[in-house]
Amino acid sequence: MPAPEGFSFSRAGSERVFVYHHERLAATLKGRAATAFLLRVERCDEHGAQLVMATLTGNYKRGNERAGPRR
């Protein structure tokens, strides 16, 4: 499974976070969710932060996708 990439985030005030995927808004977090996200991302390296954001937005492979029609 390829590593997630292309995620970034920005803070707006003390309790609002915007998560972007390839510069498009993917999620908005407010209040406790924003605080928990920031604490979690602070403890990660770049790869870990990418994985946290991919998981949060649901933009990652779950392992149950099929490659194509079976013949």
mmCIF file as Biopython writes it, N, C-alpha, C and O atoms, coordinates in Angstrom:
data_model
#
loop_
_atom_site.group_PDB
_atom_site.id
_atom_site.type_symbol
_atom_site.label_atom_id
_atom_site.label_alt_id
_atom_site.label_comp_id
_atom_site.label_asym_id
_atom_site.label_entity_id
_atom_site.label_seq_id
_atom_site.pdbx_PDB_ins_code
_atom_site.Cartn_x
_atom_site.Cartn_y
_atom_site.Cartn_z
_atom_site.occupancy
_atom_site.B_iso_or_equiv
_atom_site.auth_seq_id
_atom_site.auth_asym_id
_atom_site.pdbx_PDB_model_num
ATOM 1   N N  . MET A ? 1  ? 0.850   -1.172  0.000   1.0 0.0 1  A 1 
ATOM 2   C CA . MET A ? 1  ? 0.000   0.000   0.000   1.0 0.0 1  A 1 
ATOM 3   C C  . MET A ? 1  ? 0.895   1.233   0.000   1.0 0.0 1  A 1 
ATOM 4   O O  . MET A ? 1  ? 1.772   1.356   0.855   1.0 0.0 1  A 1 
ATOM 5   N N  . PRO A ? 2  ? 0.688   2.145   -0.942  1.0 0.0 2  A 1 
ATOM 6   C CA . PRO A ? 2  ? 1.510   3.355   -0.979  1.0 0.0 2  A 1 
ATOM 7   C C  . PRO A ? 2  ? 1.222   4.260   0.217   1.0 0.0 2  A 1 
ATOM 8   O O  . PRO A ? 2  ? 0.110   4.291   0.743   1.0 0.0 2  A 1 
ATOM 9   N N  . ALA A ? 3  ? 2.234   4.981   0.623   1.0 0.0 3  A 1 
ATOM 10  C CA . ALA A ? 3  ? 2.085   5.905   1.749   1.0 0.0 3  A 1 
ATOM 11  C C  . ALA A ? 3  ? 1.222   7.088   1.323   1.0 0.0 3  A 1 
ATOM 12  O O  . ALA A ? 3  ? 1.329   7.553   0.189   1.0 0.0 3  A 1 
ATOM 13  N N  . PRO A ? 4  ? 0.367   7.579   2.220   1.0 0.0 4  A 1 
ATOM 14  C CA . PRO A ? 4  ? -0.454  8.746   1.879   1.0 0.0 4  A 1 
ATOM 15  C C  . PRO A ? 4  ? 0.421   9.976   1.701   1.0 0.0 4  A 1 
ATOM 16  O O  . PRO A ? 4  ? 1.441   10.126  2.373   1.0 0.0 4  A 1 
ATOM 17  N N  . GLU A ? 5  ? 0.022   10.839  0.808   1.0 0.0 5  A 1 
ATOM 18  C CA . GLU A ? 5  ? 0.767   12.080  0.581   1.0 0.0 5  A 1 
ATOM 19  C C  . GLU A ? 5  ? -0.171  13.155  0.085   1.0 0.0 5  A 1 
ATOM 20  O O  . GLU A ? 5  ? -1.295  12.872  -0.327  1.0 0.0 5  A 1 
ATOM 21  N N  . GLY A ? 6  ? 0.296   14.396  0.125   1.0 0.0 6  A 1 
ATOM 22  C CA . GLY A ? 6  ? -0.489  15.509  -0.385  1.0 0.0 6  A 1 
ATOM 23  C C  . GLY A ? 6  ? -1.387  16.173  0.638   1.0 0.0 6  A 1 
ATOM 24  O O  . GLY A ? 6  ? -2.192  17.035  0.286   1.0 0.0 6  A 1 
ATOM 25  N N  . PHE A ? 7  ? -1.262  15.786  1.903   1.0 0.0 7  A 1 
ATOM 26  C CA . PHE A ? 7  ? -2.096  16.372  2.945   1.0 0.0 7  A 1 
ATOM 27  C C  . PHE A ? 7  ? -1.377  17.519  3.629   1.0 0.0 7  A 1 
ATOM 28  O O  . PHE A ? 7  ? -0.156  17.497  3.787   1.0 0.0 7  A 1 
ATOM 29  N N  . SER A ? 8  ? -2.143  18.518  4.034   1.0 0.0 8  A 1 
ATOM 30  C CA . SER A ? 8  ? -1.632  19.631  4.829   1.0 0.0 8  A 1 
ATOM 31  C C  . SER A ? 8  ? -2.780  20.141  5.686   1.0 0.0 8  A 1 
ATOM 32  O O  . SER A ? 8  ? -3.932  19.752  5.495   1.0 0.0 8  A 1 
ATOM 33  N N  . PHE A ? 9  ? -2.456  21.010  6.629   1.0 0.0 9  A 1 
ATOM 34  C CA . PHE A ? 9  ? -3.507  21.590  7.463   1.0 0.0 9  A 1 
ATOM 35  C C  . PHE A ? 9  ? -3.129  22.999  7.849   1.0 0.0 9  A 1 
ATOM 36  O O  . PHE A ? 9  ? -1.959  23.380  7.812   1.0 0.0 9  A 1 
ATOM 37  N N  . SER A ? 10 ? -4.134  23.767  8.220   1.0 0.0 10 A 1 
ATOM 38  C CA . SER A ? 10 ? -3.901  25.118  8.720   1.0 0.0 10 A 1 
ATOM 39  C C  . SER A ? 10 ? -4.807  25.356  9.911   1.0 0.0 10 A 1 
ATOM 40  O O  . SER A ? 10 ? -5.889  24.779  10.022  1.0 0.0 10 A 1 
ATOM 41  N N  . ARG A ? 11 ? -4.341  26.216  10.795  1.0 0.0 11 A 1 
ATOM 42  C CA . ARG A ? 11 ? -5.110  26.568  11.986  1.0 0.0 11 A 1 
ATOM 43  C C  . ARG A ? 11 ? -5.778  27.909  11.772  1.0 0.0 11 A 1 
ATOM 44  O O  . ARG A ? 11 ? -5.204  28.818  11.171  1.0 0.0 11 A 1 
ATOM 45  N N  . ALA A ? 12 ? -6.992  28.021  12.270  1.0 0.0 12 A 1 
ATOM 46  C CA . ALA A ? 12 ? -7.713  29.298  12.248  1.0 0.0 12 A 1 
ATOM 47  C C  . ALA A ? 12 ? -8.198  29.525  13.668  1.0 0.0 12 A 1 
ATOM 48  O O  . ALA A ? 12 ? -9.164  28.903  14.109  1.0 0.0 12 A 1 
ATOM 49  N N  . GLY A ? 13 ? -7.540  30.401  14.368  1.0 0.0 13 A 1 
ATOM 50  C CA . GLY A ? 13 ? -7.889  30.614  15.763  1.0 0.0 13 A 1 
ATOM 51  C C  . GLY A ? 13 ? -7.376  29.474  16.618  1.0 0.0 13 A 1 
ATOM 52  O O  . GLY A ? 13 ? -6.506  28.709  16.203  1.0 0.0 13 A 1 
ATOM 53  N N  . SER A ? 14 ? -7.923  29.371  17.810  1.0 0.0 14 A 1 
ATOM 54  C CA . SER A ? 14 ? -7.436  28.356  18.732  1.0 0.0 14 A 1 
ATOM 55  C C  . SER A ? 14 ? -8.199  27.041  18.648  1.0 0.0 14 A 1 
ATOM 56  O O  . SER A ? 14 ? -7.723  26.020  19.143  1.0 0.0 14 A 1 
ATOM 57  N N  . GLU A ? 15 ? -9.378  27.051  18.027  1.0 0.0 15 A 1 
ATOM 58  C CA . GLU A ? 15 ? -10.186 25.835  18.023  1.0 0.0 15 A 1 
ATOM 59  C C  . GLU A ? 15 ? -10.771 25.492  16.656  1.0 0.0 15 A 1 
ATOM 60  O O  . GLU A ? 15 ? -11.892 24.991  16.569  1.0 0.0 15 A 1 
ATOM 61  N N  . ARG A ? 16 ? -10.032 25.755  15.606  1.0 0.0 16 A 1 
ATOM 62  C CA . ARG A ? 16 ? -10.511 25.395  14.272  1.0 0.0 16 A 1 
ATOM 63  C C  . ARG A ? 16 ? -9.304  24.988  13.419  1.0 0.0 16 A 1 
ATOM 64  O O  . ARG A ? 16 ? -8.293  25.690  13.378  1.0 0.0 16 A 1 
ATOM 65  N N  . VAL A ? 17 ? -9.429  23.847  12.741  1.0 0.0 17 A 1 
ATOM 66  C CA . VAL A ? 17 ? -8.369  23.333  11.880  1.0 0.0 17 A 1 
ATOM 67  C C  . VAL A ? 17 ? -8.981  22.936  10.542  1.0 0.0 17 A 1 
ATOM 68  O O  . VAL A ? 17 ? -10.038 22.306  10.492  1.0 0.0 17 A 1 
ATOM 69  N N  . PHE A ? 18 ? -8.305  23.312  9.459   1.0 0.0 18 A 1 
ATOM 70  C CA . PHE A ? 18 ? -8.715  22.929  8.115   1.0 0.0 18 A 1 
ATOM 71  C C  . PHE A ? 18 ? -7.692  21.942  7.573   1.0 0.0 18 A 1 
ATOM 72  O O  . PHE A ? 18 ? -6.493  22.220  7.593   1.0 0.0 18 A 1 
ATOM 73  N N  . VAL A ? 19 ? -8.151  20.794  7.092   1.0 0.0 19 A 1 
ATOM 74  C CA . VAL A ? 19 ? -7.278  19.772  6.522   1.0 0.0 19 A 1 
ATOM 75  C C  . VAL A ? 19 ? -7.483  19.774  5.015   1.0 0.0 19 A 1 
ATOM 76  O O  . VAL A ? 19 ? -8.613  19.736  4.527   1.0 0.0 19 A 1 
ATOM 77  N N  . TYR A ? 20 ? -6.363  19.821  4.279   1.0 0.0 20 A 1 
ATOM 78  C CA . TYR A ? 20 ? -6.401  19.882  2.821   1.0 0.0 20 A 1 
ATOM 79  C C  . TYR A ? 20 ? -5.744  18.645  2.218   1.0 0.0 20 A 1 
ATOM 80  O O  . TYR A ? 20 ? -4.806  18.088  2.789   1.0 0.0 20 A 1 
ATOM 81  N N  . HIS A ? 21 ? -6.245  18.225  1.063   1.0 0.0 21 A 1 
ATOM 82  C CA . HIS A ? 21 ? -5.618  17.165  0.286   1.0 0.0 21 A 1 
ATOM 83  C C  . HIS A ? 21 ? -5.379  17.719  -1.109  1.0 0.0 21 A 1 
ATOM 84  O O  . HIS A ? 21 ? -6.322  18.050  -1.827  1.0 0.0 21 A 1 
ATOM 85  N N  . HIS A ? 22 ? -4.119  17.816  -1.483  1.0 0.0 22 A 1 
ATOM 86  C CA . HIS A ? 22 ? -3.722  18.441  -2.748  1.0 0.0 22 A 1 
ATOM 87  C C  . HIS A ? 22 ? -4.382  19.809  -2.903  1.0 0.0 22 A 1 
ATOM 88  O O  . HIS A ? 22 ? -4.962  20.130  -3.940  1.0 0.0 22 A 1 
ATOM 89  N N  . GLU A ? 23 ? -4.276  20.601  -1.841  1.0 0.0 23 A 1 
ATOM 90  C CA . GLU A ? 23 ? -4.737  21.992  -1.783  1.0 0.0 23 A 1 
ATOM 91  C C  . GLU A ? 23 ? -6.255  22.166  -1.885  1.0 0.0 23 A 1 
ATOM 92  O O  . GLU A ? 23 ? -6.736  23.275  -2.117  1.0 0.0 23 A 1 
ATOM 93  N N  . ARG A ? 24 ? -7.005  21.083  -1.713  1.0 0.0 24 A 1 
ATOM 94  C CA . ARG A ? 24 ? -8.475  21.176  -1.694  1.0 0.0 24 A 1 
ATOM 95  C C  . ARG A ? 24 ? -8.950  20.816  -0.290  1.0 0.0 24 A 1 
ATOM 96  O O  . ARG A ? 24 ? -8.456  19.866  0.317   1.0 0.0 24 A 1 
ATOM 97  N N  . LEU A ? 25 ? -9.901  21.573  0.214   1.0 0.0 25 A 1 
ATOM 98  C CA . LEU A ? 25 ? -10.408 21.338  1.559   1.0 0.0 25 A 1 
ATOM 99  C C  . LEU A ? 25 ? -11.009 19.942  1.665   1.0 0.0 25 A 1 
ATOM 100 O O  . LEU A ? 25 ? -11.896 19.578  0.893   1.0 0.0 25 A 1 
ATOM 101 N N  . ALA A ? 26 ? -10.515 19.160  2.632   1.0 0.0 26 A 1 
ATOM 102 C CA . ALA A ? 26 ? -10.989 17.788  2.815   1.0 0.0 26 A 1 
ATOM 103 C C  . ALA A ? 26 ? -11.758 17.626  4.123   1.0 0.0 26 A 1 
ATOM 104 O O  . ALA A ? 26 ? -12.632 16.765  4.220   1.0 0.0 26 A 1 
ATOM 105 N N  . ALA A ? 27 ? -11.441 18.449  5.137   1.0 0.0 27 A 1 
ATOM 106 C CA . ALA A ? 27 ? -12.131 18.334  6.425   1.0 0.0 27 A 1 
ATOM 107 C C  . ALA A ? 27 ? -11.954 19.621  7.214   1.0 0.0 27 A 1 
ATOM 108 O O  . ALA A ? 27 ? -10.954 20.324  7.069   1.0 0.0 27 A 1 
ATOM 109 N N  . THR A ? 28 ? -12.942 19.915  8.051   1.0 0.0 28 A 1 
ATOM 110 C CA . THR A ? 28 ? -12.875 21.028  8.981   1.0 0.0 28 A 1 
ATOM 111 C C  . THR A ? 28 ? -13.126 20.472  10.372  1.0 0.0 28 A 1 
ATOM 112 O O  . THR A ? 28 ? -14.115 19.777  10.602  1.0 0.0 28 A 1 
ATOM 113 N N  . LEU A ? 29 ? -12.234 20.778  11.290  1.0 0.0 29 A 1 
ATOM 114 C CA . LEU A ? 29 ? -12.356 20.297  12.669  1.0 0.0 29 A 1 
ATOM 115 C C  . LEU A ? 29 ? -12.572 21.481  13.594  1.0 0.0 29 A 1 
ATOM 116 O O  . LEU A ? 29 ? -11.974 22.543  13.418  1.0 0.0 29 A 1 
ATOM 117 N N  . LYS A ? 30 ? -13.438 21.285  14.587  1.0 0.0 30 A 1 
ATOM 118 C CA . LYS A ? 30 ? -13.742 22.352  15.535  1.0 0.0 30 A 1 
ATOM 119 C C  . LYS A ? 30 ? -13.651 21.812  16.953  1.0 0.0 30 A 1 
ATOM 120 O O  . LYS A ? 30 ? -13.846 20.620  17.193  1.0 0.0 30 A 1 
ATOM 121 N N  . GLY A ? 31 ? -13.355 22.696  17.879  1.0 0.0 31 A 1 
ATOM 122 C CA . GLY A ? 31 ? -13.395 22.370  19.303  1.0 0.0 31 A 1 
ATOM 123 C C  . GLY A ? 31 ? -12.458 21.251  19.706  1.0 0.0 31 A 1 
ATOM 124 O O  . GLY A ? 31 ? -11.272 21.261  19.376  1.0 0.0 31 A 1 
ATOM 125 N N  . ARG A ? 32 ? -13.011 20.280  20.428  1.0 0.0 32 A 1 
ATOM 126 C CA . ARG A ? 32 ? -12.205 19.176  20.951  1.0 0.0 32 A 1 
ATOM 127 C C  . ARG A ? 32 ? -11.565 18.338  19.861  1.0 0.0 32 A 1 
ATOM 128 O O  . ARG A ? 32 ? -10.444 17.858  20.027  1.0 0.0 32 A 1 
ATOM 129 N N  . ALA A ? 33 ? -12.259 18.155  18.753  1.0 0.0 33 A 1 
ATOM 130 C CA . ALA A ? 33 ? -11.700 17.369  17.646  1.0 0.0 33 A 1 
ATOM 131 C C  . ALA A ? 33 ? -10.458 18.051  17.082  1.0 0.0 33 A 1 
ATOM 132 O O  . ALA A ? 33 ? -9.477  17.383  16.754  1.0 0.0 33 A 1 
ATOM 133 N N  . ALA A ? 34 ? -10.495 19.368  16.967  1.0 0.0 34 A 1 
ATOM 134 C CA . ALA A ? 34 ? -9.344  20.117  16.469  1.0 0.0 34 A 1 
ATOM 135 C C  . ALA A ? 34 ? -8.174  20.030  17.447  1.0 0.0 34 A 1 
ATOM 136 O O  . ALA A ? 34 ? -7.029  19.840  17.037  1.0 0.0 34 A 1 
ATOM 137 N N  . THR A ? 35 ? -8.464  20.167  18.730  1.0 0.0 35 A 1 
ATOM 138 C CA . THR A ? 35 ? -7.417  20.082  19.749  1.0 0.0 35 A 1 
ATOM 139 C C  . THR A ? 35 ? -6.786  18.697  19.763  1.0 0.0 35 A 1 
ATOM 140 O O  . THR A ? 35 ? -5.563  18.577  19.826  1.0 0.0 35 A 1 
ATOM 141 N N  . ALA A ? 36 ? -7.601  17.653  19.705  1.0 0.0 36 A 1 
ATOM 142 C CA . ALA A ? 36 ? -7.087  16.280  19.704  1.0 0.0 36 A 1 
ATOM 143 C C  . ALA A ? 36 ? -6.247  16.027  18.450  1.0 0.0 36 A 1 
ATOM 144 O O  . ALA A ? 36 ? -5.202  15.383  18.527  1.0 0.0 36 A 1 
ATOM 145 N N  . PHE A ? 37 ? -6.690  16.522  17.317  1.0 0.0 37 A 1 
ATOM 146 C CA . PHE A ? 37 ? -5.937  16.370  16.070  1.0 0.0 37 A 1 
ATOM 147 C C  . PHE A ? 37 ? -4.563  17.013  16.190  1.0 0.0 37 A 1 
ATOM 148 O O  . PHE A ? 37 ? -3.557  16.395  15.840  1.0 0.0 37 A 1 
ATOM 149 N N  . LEU A ? 38 ? -4.512  18.252  16.683  1.0 0.0 38 A 1 
ATOM 150 C CA . LEU A ? 38 ? -3.238  18.967  16.800  1.0 0.0 38 A 1 
ATOM 151 C C  . LEU A ? 38 ? -2.287  18.249  17.748  1.0 0.0 38 A 1 
ATOM 152 O O  . LEU A ? 38 ? -1.092  18.160  17.469  1.0 0.0 38 A 1 
ATOM 153 N N  . LEU A ? 39 ? -2.793  17.740  18.853  1.0 0.0 39 A 1 
ATOM 154 C CA . LEU A ? 39 ? -1.944  16.992  19.784  1.0 0.0 39 A 1 
ATOM 155 C C  . LEU A ? 39 ? -1.400  15.722  19.133  1.0 0.0 39 A 1 
ATOM 156 O O  . LEU A ? 39 ? -0.242  15.359  19.337  1.0 0.0 39 A 1 
ATOM 157 N N  . ARG A ? 40 ? -2.228  15.063  18.362  1.0 0.0 40 A 1 
ATOM 158 C CA . ARG A ? 40 ? -1.811  13.816  17.715  1.0 0.0 40 A 1 
ATOM 159 C C  . ARG A ? 40 ? -0.764  14.075  16.624  1.0 0.0 40 A 1 
ATOM 160 O O  . ARG A ? 40 ? 0.213   13.336  16.507  1.0 0.0 40 A 1 
ATOM 161 N N  . VAL A ? 41 ? -0.975  15.123  15.836  1.0 0.0 41 A 1 
ATOM 162 C CA . VAL A ? 41 ? -0.046  15.436  14.746  1.0 0.0 41 A 1 
ATOM 163 C C  . VAL A ? 41 ? 1.300   15.932  15.290  1.0 0.0 41 A 1 
ATOM 164 O O  . VAL A ? 41 ? 2.342   15.675  14.687  1.0 0.0 41 A 1 
ATOM 165 N N  . GLU A ? 42 ? 1.283   16.638  16.422  1.0 0.0 42 A 1 
ATOM 166 C CA . GLU A ? 42 ? 2.525   17.135  17.026  1.0 0.0 42 A 1 
ATOM 167 C C  . GLU A ? 42 ? 3.484   16.002  17.360  1.0 0.0 42 A 1 
ATOM 168 O O  . GLU A ? 42 ? 4.702   16.167  17.285  1.0 0.0 42 A 1 
ATOM 169 N N  . ARG A ? 43 ? 2.930   14.850  17.730  1.0 0.0 43 A 1 
ATOM 170 C CA . ARG A ? 43 ? 3.759   13.722  18.156  1.0 0.0 43 A 1 
ATOM 171 C C  . ARG A ? 43 ? 4.264   12.872  16.993  1.0 0.0 43 A 1 
ATOM 172 O O  . ARG A ? 43 ? 5.032   11.934  17.208  1.0 0.0 43 A 1 
ATOM 173 N N  . CYS A ? 44 ? 3.848   13.183  15.768  1.0 0.0 44 A 1 
ATOM 174 C CA . CYS A ? 44 ? 4.191   12.351  14.608  1.0 0.0 44 A 1 
ATOM 175 C C  . CYS A ? 44 ? 5.290   12.996  13.758  1.0 0.0 44 A 1 
ATOM 176 O O  . CYS A ? 44 ? 5.486   14.211  13.771  1.0 0.0 44 A 1 
ATOM 177 N N  . ASP A ? 45 ? 6.000   12.133  13.016  1.0 0.0 45 A 1 
ATOM 178 C CA . ASP A ? 45 ? 6.875   12.651  11.976  1.0 0.0 45 A 1 
ATOM 179 C C  . ASP A ? 45 ? 6.008   12.957  10.745  1.0 0.0 45 A 1 
ATOM 180 O O  . ASP A ? 45 ? 4.786   12.825  10.808  1.0 0.0 45 A 1 
ATOM 181 N N  . GLU A ? 46 ? 6.617   13.359  9.644   1.0 0.0 46 A 1 
ATOM 182 C CA . GLU A ? 46 ? 5.845   13.752  8.462   1.0 0.0 46 A 1 
ATOM 183 C C  . GLU A ? 46 ? 4.999   12.602  7.929   1.0 0.0 46 A 1 
ATOM 184 O O  . GLU A ? 46 ? 3.837   12.804  7.578   1.0 0.0 46 A 1 
ATOM 185 N N  . HIS A ? 47 ? 5.566   11.399  7.864   1.0 0.0 47 A 1 
ATOM 186 C CA . HIS A ? 47 ? 4.805   10.247  7.368   1.0 0.0 47 A 1 
ATOM 187 C C  . HIS A ? 47 ? 3.623   9.954   8.292   1.0 0.0 47 A 1 
ATOM 188 O O  . HIS A ? 47 ? 2.517   9.698   7.816   1.0 0.0 47 A 1 
ATOM 189 N N  . GLY A ? 48 ? 3.842   9.988   9.586   1.0 0.0 48 A 1 
ATOM 190 C CA . GLY A ? 48 ? 2.772   9.734   10.545  1.0 0.0 48 A 1 
ATOM 191 C C  . GLY A ? 48 ? 1.671   10.774  10.466  1.0 0.0 48 A 1 
ATOM 192 O O  . GLY A ? 48 ? 0.489   10.446  10.575  1.0 0.0 48 A 1 
ATOM 193 N N  . ALA A ? 49 ? 2.057   12.033  10.277  1.0 0.0 49 A 1 
ATOM 194 C CA . ALA A ? 49 ? 1.068   13.102  10.156  1.0 0.0 49 A 1 
ATOM 195 C C  . ALA A ? 49 ? 0.233   12.915  8.894   1.0 0.0 49 A 1 
ATOM 196 O O  . ALA A ? 49 ? -0.975  13.150  8.909   1.0 0.0 49 A 1 
ATOM 197 N N  . GLN A ? 50 ? 0.869   12.494  7.801   1.0 0.0 50 A 1 
ATOM 198 C CA . GLN A ? 50 ? 0.136   12.225  6.563   1.0 0.0 50 A 1 
ATOM 199 C C  . GLN A ? 50 ? -0.886  11.105  6.780   1.0 0.0 50 A 1 
ATOM 200 O O  . GLN A ? 50 ? -2.015  11.180  6.295   1.0 0.0 50 A 1 
ATOM 201 N N  . LEU A ? 51 ? -0.475  10.069  7.511   1.0 0.0 51 A 1 
ATOM 202 C CA . LEU A ? 51 ? -1.364  8.945   7.782   1.0 0.0 51 A 1 
ATOM 203 C C  . LEU A ? 51 ? -2.537  9.362   8.670   1.0 0.0 51 A 1 
ATOM 204 O O  . LEU A ? 51 ? -3.665  8.917   8.455   1.0 0.0 51 A 1 
ATOM 205 N N  . VAL A ? 52 ? -2.279  10.210  9.664   1.0 0.0 52 A 1 
ATOM 206 C CA . VAL A ? 52 ? -3.347  10.711  10.542  1.0 0.0 52 A 1 
ATOM 207 C C  . VAL A ? 52 ? -4.370  11.488  9.714   1.0 0.0 52 A 1 
ATOM 208 O O  . VAL A ? 52 ? -5.575  11.300  9.879   1.0 0.0 52 A 1 
ATOM 209 N N  . MET A ? 53 ? -3.894  12.357  8.828   1.0 0.0 53 A 1 
ATOM 210 C CA . MET A ? 53 ? -4.813  13.158  8.020   1.0 0.0 53 A 1 
ATOM 211 C C  . MET A ? 53 ? -5.563  12.294  7.009   1.0 0.0 53 A 1 
ATOM 212 O O  . MET A ? 53 ? -6.741  12.538  6.747   1.0 0.0 53 A 1 
ATOM 213 N N  . ALA A ? 54 ? -4.900  11.294  6.440   1.0 0.0 54 A 1 
ATOM 214 C CA . ALA A ? 54 ? -5.572  10.395  5.499   1.0 0.0 54 A 1 
ATOM 215 C C  . ALA A ? 54 ? -6.665  9.606   6.204   1.0 0.0 54 A 1 
ATOM 216 O O  . ALA A ? 54 ? -7.762  9.441   5.669   1.0 0.0 54 A 1 
ATOM 217 N N  . THR A ? 55 ? -6.369  9.124   7.392   1.0 0.0 55 A 1 
ATOM 218 C CA . THR A ? 55 ? -7.357  8.371   8.162   1.0 0.0 55 A 1 
ATOM 219 C C  . THR A ? 55 ? -8.534  9.262   8.536   1.0 0.0 55 A 1 
ATOM 220 O O  . THR A ? 55 ? -9.689  8.848   8.440   1.0 0.0 55 A 1 
ATOM 221 N N  . LEU A ? 56 ? -8.241  10.466  8.956   1.0 0.0 56 A 1 
ATOM 222 C CA . LEU A ? 56 ? -9.284  11.406  9.354   1.0 0.0 56 A 1 
ATOM 223 C C  . LEU A ? 56 ? -10.251 11.712  8.209   1.0 0.0 56 A 1 
ATOM 224 O O  . LEU A ? 56 ? -11.462 11.780  8.417   1.0 0.0 56 A 1 
ATOM 225 N N  . THR A ? 57 ? -9.721  11.894  7.020   1.0 0.0 57 A 1 
ATOM 226 C CA . THR A ? 57 ? -10.565 12.269  5.885   1.0 0.0 57 A 1 
ATOM 227 C C  . THR A ? 57 ? -11.163 11.065  5.172   1.0 0.0 57 A 1 
ATOM 228 O O  . THR A ? 57 ? -12.014 11.221  4.296   1.0 0.0 57 A 1 
ATOM 229 N N  . GLY A ? 58 ? -10.721 9.853   5.545   1.0 0.0 58 A 1 
ATOM 230 C CA . GLY A ? 58 ? -11.224 8.660   4.882   1.0 0.0 58 A 1 
ATOM 231 C C  . GLY A ? 58 ? -10.608 8.461   3.511   1.0 0.0 58 A 1 
ATOM 232 O O  . GLY A ? 58 ? -11.128 7.698   2.697   1.0 0.0 58 A 1 
ATOM 233 N N  . ASN A ? 59 ? -9.505  9.142   3.253   1.0 0.0 59 A 1 
ATOM 234 C CA . ASN A ? 59 ? -8.863  9.125   1.951   1.0 0.0 59 A 1 
ATOM 235 C C  . ASN A ? 59 ? -7.664  8.173   1.966   1.0 0.0 59 A 1 
ATOM 236 O O  . ASN A ? 59 ? -6.526  8.588   1.748   1.0 0.0 59 A 1 
ATOM 237 N N  . TYR A ? 60 ? -7.933  6.905   2.222   1.0 0.0 60 A 1 
ATOM 238 C CA . TYR A ? 60 ? -6.874  5.905   2.264   1.0 0.0 60 A 1 
ATOM 239 C C  . TYR A ? 60 ? -7.471  4.546   1.943   1.0 0.0 60 A 1 
ATOM 240 O O  . TYR A ? 60 ? -8.683  4.355   2.032   1.0 0.0 60 A 1 
ATOM 241 N N  . LYS A ? 61 ? -6.625  3.617   1.573   1.0 0.0 61 A 1 
ATOM 242 C CA . LYS A ? 61 ? -7.109  2.272   1.244   1.0 0.0 61 A 1 
ATOM 243 C C  . LYS A ? 61 ? -7.388  1.505   2.511   1.0 0.0 61 A 1 
ATOM 244 O O  . LYS A ? 61 ? -6.621  1.572   3.471   1.0 0.0 61 A 1 
ATOM 245 N N  . ARG A ? 62 ? -8.473  0.783   2.516   1.0 0.0 62 A 1 
ATOM 246 C CA . ARG A ? 62 ? -8.883  0.014   3.687   1.0 0.0 62 A 1 
ATOM 247 C C  . ARG A ? 62 ? -8.522  -1.458  3.561   1.0 0.0 62 A 1 
ATOM 248 O O  . ARG A ? 62 ? -8.680  -2.221  4.514   1.0 0.0 62 A 1 
ATOM 249 N N  . GLY A ? 63 ? -8.035  -1.864  2.383   1.0 0.0 63 A 1 
ATOM 250 C CA . GLY A ? 63 ? -7.649  -3.240  2.185   1.0 0.0 63 A 1 
ATOM 251 C C  . GLY A ? 63 ? -8.762  -4.106  1.619   1.0 0.0 63 A 1 
ATOM 252 O O  . GLY A ? 63 ? -8.539  -5.285  1.342   1.0 0.0 63 A 1 
ATOM 253 N N  . ASN A ? 64 ? -9.959  -3.548  1.440   1.0 0.0 64 A 1 
ATOM 254 C CA . ASN A ? 64 ? -11.049 -4.367  0.935   1.0 0.0 64 A 1 
ATOM 255 C C  . ASN A ? 64 ? -11.454 -3.975  -0.487  1.0 0.0 64 A 1 
ATOM 256 O O  . ASN A ? 64 ? -12.457 -4.473  -0.999  1.0 0.0 64 A 1 
ATOM 257 N N  . GLU A ? 65 ? -10.698 -3.103  -1.122  1.0 0.0 65 A 1 
ATOM 258 C CA . GLU A ? 65 ? -10.995 -2.721  -2.493  1.0 0.0 65 A 1 
ATOM 259 C C  . GLU A ? 65 ? -10.511 -3.828  -3.435  1.0 0.0 65 A 1 
ATOM 260 O O  . GLU A ? 65 ? -9.508  -4.489  -3.167  1.0 0.0 65 A 1 
ATOM 261 N N  . ARG A ? 66 ? -11.217 -4.014  -4.510  1.0 0.0 66 A 1 
ATOM 262 C CA . ARG A ? 66 ? -10.800 -4.989  -5.509  1.0 0.0 66 A 1 
ATOM 263 C C  . ARG A ? 66 ? -10.051 -4.266  -6.610  1.0 0.0 66 A 1 
ATOM 264 O O  . ARG A ? 66 ? -10.363 -3.122  -6.940  1.0 0.0 66 A 1 
ATOM 265 N N  . ALA A ? 67 ? -9.064  -4.939  -7.176  1.0 0.0 67 A 1 
ATOM 266 C CA . ALA A ? 67 ? -8.251  -4.353  -8.228  1.0 0.0 67 A 1 
ATOM 267 C C  . ALA A ? 67 ? -9.029  -4.247  -9.533  1.0 0.0 67 A 1 
ATOM 268 O O  . ALA A ? 67 ? -8.759  -3.356  -10.337 1.0 0.0 67 A 1 
ATOM 269 N N  . GLY A ? 68 ? -9.959  -5.113  -9.750  1.0 0.0 68 A 1 
ATOM 270 C CA . GLY A ? 68 ? -10.735 -5.098  -10.983 1.0 0.0 68 A 1 
ATOM 271 C C  . GLY A ? 68 ? -11.650 -6.300  -11.016 1.0 0.0 68 A 1 
ATOM 272 O O  . GLY A ? 68 ? -11.688 -7.080  -10.065 1.0 0.0 68 A 1 
ATOM 273 N N  . PRO A ? 69 ? -12.387 -6.457  -12.097 1.0 0.0 69 A 1 
ATOM 274 C CA . PRO A ? 69 ? -13.304 -7.597  -12.167 1.0 0.0 69 A 1 
ATOM 275 C C  . PRO A ? 69 ? -12.536 -8.912  -12.227 1.0 0.0 69 A 1 
ATOM 276 O O  . PRO A ? 69 ? -11.517 -9.025  -12.908 1.0 0.0 69 A 1 
ATOM 277 N N  . ARG A ? 70 ? -13.036 -9.880  -11.517 1.0 0.0 70 A 1 
ATOM 278 C CA . ARG A ? 70 ? -12.419 -11.214 -11.537 1.0 0.0 70 A 1 
ATOM 279 C C  . ARG A ? 70 ? -12.958 -11.981 -12.727 1.0 0.0 70 A 1 
ATOM 280 O O  . ARG A ? 70 ? -14.141 -11.882 -13.053 1.0 0.0 70 A 1 
ATOM 281 N N  . ARG A ? 71 ? -12.113 -12.730 -13.362 1.0 0.0 71 A 1 
ATOM 282 C CA . ARG A ? 71 ? -12.523 -13.504 -14.542 1.0 0.0 71 A 1 
ATOM 283 C C  . ARG A ? 71 ? -12.226 -14.949 -14.363 1.0 0.0 71 A 1 
ATOM 284 O O  . ARG A ? 71 ? -12.503 -15.751 -15.254 1.0 0.0 71 A 1 
#
